[in-house]
Amino acid sequence: KAEWAEFFLTLPLALERADLRVTHAAWHAPSIEVLRAADDQSTIDVFDHYAKRAKADLAASGLAEYAERERLLHEHALFDARTPVPLLPNLGKKDEHFQMSNPLRIITSGVERVTEDPFWAGGKWRMCDRVRWWDEYEDPTPVIIGHYWRMSRRAPRKGASVSDGKPDMFDGAPHDAWQGARDNVYCVDFSVGGRYRERARNIVPFATHLAAVRWPEREVMFEDGHVSPLTSRLE
């Protein structure tokens, strides 16, 4: 694991050229500019700097204390998916600030805002929801992302979903369709990390896939040999 960590630290956080941008979760212009300016600093140093600043801001504002009070008052429900909880606004604001004040968090795990309806995911009730940032992306340069665990919808089957409770960010959009305000953002993550669940439930053929985008061909390729041209208004 130490060797893997060392290797990952040599990789760029995002890739950019005139005709394409690639990042894990979000192309967020203010965060990208911060990281460009911090090019001579290590990834860990940048992350730690903003994490410490967020912690100090939350403590100084009292929001961390208010959020902890809310959490303790609802602790019996926060760890039970069967017992819905109301929106805990201070906890939501705390989580939003923790995410959105750190440029590294934004580009690696996306834009988040306080949700209207708490949802159960990852073993706890969430007060912050992921945002379809691509609906606000107005730059002409196409962006390829991962992170969001979509389904291909090529052969939908009952019980095939591998979501752990997170809302569907793509509303069943075709696997070969671009997303966003300008139809120029594409998510290539088709939930292959959840394939072990399909194996355990004997779901065959698989609904999860390993995929890659070919560029400049503008097509998506799956591990089972399926290839589709990416539809868009870019041409």
C-alpha distance (Angstrom), angle and dihedral (degrees) to the residues before:
residue distance angle dihedral
K1 . . .
A2 3.79 . .
E3 3.80 89.8 .
W4 3.81 91.7 49.8
A5 3.79 91.7 49.6
E6 3.79 90.9 49.7
F7 3.80 90.6 50.1
F8 3.82 93.7 48.7
L9 3.79 90.4 52.3
T10 3.81 88.9 61.4
L11 3.82 92.0 58.5
P12 3.81 124.4 93.2
L13 3.80 118.8 -110.2
A14 3.79 91.0 -133.2
L15 3.78 139.4 3.4
E16 3.78 124.1 -135.8
R17 3.76 137.5 177.8
A18 3.80 134.4 151.4
D19 3.81 95.6 -82.6
L20 3.82 103.4 30.8
R21 3.81 146.0 30.0
V22 3.81 125.0 -162.3
T23 3.79 126.6 -168.6
H24 3.78 136.3 150.0
A25 3.80 101.8 -113.7
A26 3.81 116.5 -14.8
W27 3.77 141.3 12.8
H28 3.78 97.8 -144.9
A29 3.80 109.9 172.7
P30 3.85 98.6 -150.7
S31 3.80 91.0 49.5
I32 3.79 92.4 46.8
E33 3.81 90.4 52.3
V34 3.81 91.4 51.3
L35 3.80 90.8 51.3
R36 3.79 92.6 47.0
A37 3.79 89.1 54.7
A38 3.82 90.7 48.6
D39 3.78 93.8 51.3
D40 3.82 93.5 126.6
Q41 3.83 92.8 53.9
S42 3.79 125.5 83.5
T43 3.80 119.4 -105.9
I44 3.80 91.1 -117.1
D45 3.81 92.9 50.8
V46 3.81 91.7 51.9
F47 3.80 92.2 47.1
D48 3.81 93.1 47.7
H49 3.80 92.4 47.7
Y50 3.80 93.5 56.5
A51 3.82 93.9 38.5
K52 3.82 91.0 55.0
R53 3.78 91.9 45.7
A54 3.81 91.1 50.8
K55 3.79 91.2 50.3
A56 3.81 91.0 50.5
D57 3.81 92.3 47.2
L58 3.81 91.9 50.3
A59 3.79 92.0 48.9
A60 3.81 93.8 46.7
S61 3.80 92.7 49.7
G62 3.79 93.3 47.3
L63 3.80 90.2 -125.8
A64 3.80 93.1 119.8
E65 3.80 90.3 55.9
Y66 3.81 93.7 47.0
A67 3.82 90.8 47.9
E68 3.80 91.8 51.1
R69 3.80 90.9 51.3
E70 3.80 90.0 53.1
R71 3.77 91.7 48.2
L72 3.80 93.3 51.2
L73 3.81 92.6 47.6
H74 3.81 90.0 55.5
E75 3.80 99.1 32.4
H76 3.78 93.1 119.2
A77 3.81 89.9 61.2
L78 3.79 101.5 33.9
F79 3.78 90.9 75.4
D80 3.81 97.9 43.3
A81 3.80 119.9 80.0
R82 3.81 90.5 -165.2
T83 3.81 94.2 60.5
P84 3.82 111.5 68.2
V85 3.79 115.9 -146.0
P86 3.79 129.7 -153.4
L87 3.76 120.4 -111.7
L88 3.80 109.0 -76.7
P89 3.82 98.3 -151.4
N90 3.79 98.9 -168.3
L91 3.79 91.9 48.7
G92 3.80 88.7 48.7
K93 3.81 92.5 49.9
K94 3.80 90.4 47.6
D95 3.81 92.1 51.9
E96 3.81 91.6 45.5
H97 3.79 92.8 51.4
F98 3.80 91.7 46.0
Q99 3.82 89.5 54.0
M100 3.78 102.4 37.0
S101 3.82 98.3 43.7
N102 3.80 92.2 62.1
P103 3.83 116.2 70.7
L104 3.78 91.4 -161.4
R105 3.78 92.0 55.5
I106 3.79 90.9 49.6
I107 3.79 97.9 53.4
T108 3.82 93.6 40.8
S109 3.81 100.5 41.4
G110 3.79 105.7 15.2
V111 3.77 143.6 -119.5
E112 3.82 115.0 -44.2
R113 3.79 134.1 -174.1
V114 3.79 135.5 178.8
T115 3.79 107.8 -76.8
E116 3.80 127.6 -131.6
D117 3.81 93.0 -142.5
P118 3.83 119.7 37.3
F119 3.80 113.4 -133.1
W120 3.78 134.8 -165.3
A121 3.81 115.1 -115.6
G122 3.77 135.7 144.7
G123 3.78 93.4 10.1
K124 3.81 99.0 -53.9
W125 3.77 144.5 66.1
R126 3.79 111.6 -91.0
M127 3.79 122.6 -142.6
C128 3.80 93.8 -179.1
D129 3.78 124.4 65.3
R130 3.78 130.9 -156.0
V131 3.80 114.2 -108.8
R132 3.80 127.9 -137.8
W133 3.78 90.8 -122.9
W134 3.81 90.1 174.1
D135 3.82 88.7 71.8
E136 3.81 86.2 65.8
Y137 3.82 96.6 41.5
E138 3.81 108.3 109.9
D139 3.81 101.7 167.2
P140 3.82 115.6 114.8
T141 3.82 94.6 -133.8
P142 3.84 113.4 100.2
V143 3.82 118.0 -120.6
I144 3.82 128.5 -152.5
I145 3.81 116.3 -157.9
G146 3.80 140.8 169.9
H147 3.81 129.3 -172.8
Y148 3.81 101.4 87.5
W149 3.83 102.3 90.0
R150 3.77 100.6 -135.8
M151 3.80 127.2 177.0
S152 3.79 121.9 -120.7
R153 3.84 95.5 -133.2
R154 3.80 87.2 -154.1
A155 3.80 91.5 123.1
P156 3.80 108.5 5.8
R157 3.79 114.6 -161.0
K158 3.75 132.4 -176.2
G159 3.78 110.8 -95.5
A160 3.82 93.9 12.7
S161 3.79 97.3 119.1
V162 3.80 115.9 113.1
S163 3.81 96.1 -172.1
D164 3.80 115.1 131.2
G165 3.79 92.7 -148.0
K166 3.79 102.2 -66.0
P167 3.82 114.1 134.9
D168 3.81 115.7 -101.8
M169 3.80 106.1 -99.3
F170 3.82 93.8 -163.4
D171 3.82 103.6 43.7
G172 3.78 92.5 -137.4
A173 3.81 95.0 -53.9
P174 3.83 115.0 174.1
H175 3.79 113.8 -87.6
D176 3.81 91.7 -119.5
A177 3.81 97.8 49.6
W178 3.77 126.7 107.1
Q179 3.80 118.1 -132.6
G180 3.78 137.3 -145.6
A181 3.77 143.5 51.6
R182 3.81 91.1 -52.0
D183 3.81 99.5 28.1
N184 3.80 90.9 -115.8
V185 3.82 106.0 113.2
Y186 3.80 119.7 88.0
C187 3.81 129.4 -174.3
V188 3.80 112.9 -150.7
D189 3.83 96.6 -176.8
F190 3.80 108.8 111.2
S191 3.80 98.2 174.5
V192 3.80 98.5 -99.8
G193 3.81 87.1 152.6
G194 3.79 87.4 72.6
R195 3.78 96.7 53.7
Y196 3.80 91.6 105.8
R197 3.80 86.9 66.6
E198 3.80 90.7 55.2
R199 3.78 90.8 49.8
A200 3.81 90.8 50.2
R201 3.82 90.6 51.5
N202 3.81 94.0 41.0
I203 3.82 92.8 -120.6
V204 3.81 104.6 167.3
P205 2.99 133.2 -156.0
F206 3.75 92.7 36.7
A207 3.79 121.4 -111.0
T208 3.82 91.9 -163.2
H209 3.80 118.7 77.5
L210 3.77 144.2 -175.7
A211 3.79 107.3 -129.2
A212 3.78 140.9 178.9
V213 3.79 135.0 -168.7
R214 3.78 118.2 -130.4
W215 3.79 114.3 -145.8
P216 3.01 135.8 -129.2
E217 3.82 85.4 8.4
R218 3.82 88.6 67.0
E219 3.75 96.8 -144.0
V220 3.79 134.6 125.9
M221 3.81 120.7 -131.2
F222 3.81 126.4 -161.0
E223 3.78 128.6 -154.9
D224 3.81 91.0 -113.1
G225 3.81 91.3 60.7
H226 3.80 98.7 -99.6
V227 3.82 112.8 142.2
S228 3.81 126.9 -172.7
P229 3.80 131.3 179.1
L230 3.81 111.8 -121.5
T231 3.78 110.1 -113.5
S232 3.77 116.8 -139.8
R233 3.79 147.1 131.9
L234 3.80 90.7 -112.0
E235 3.78 94.7 102.4
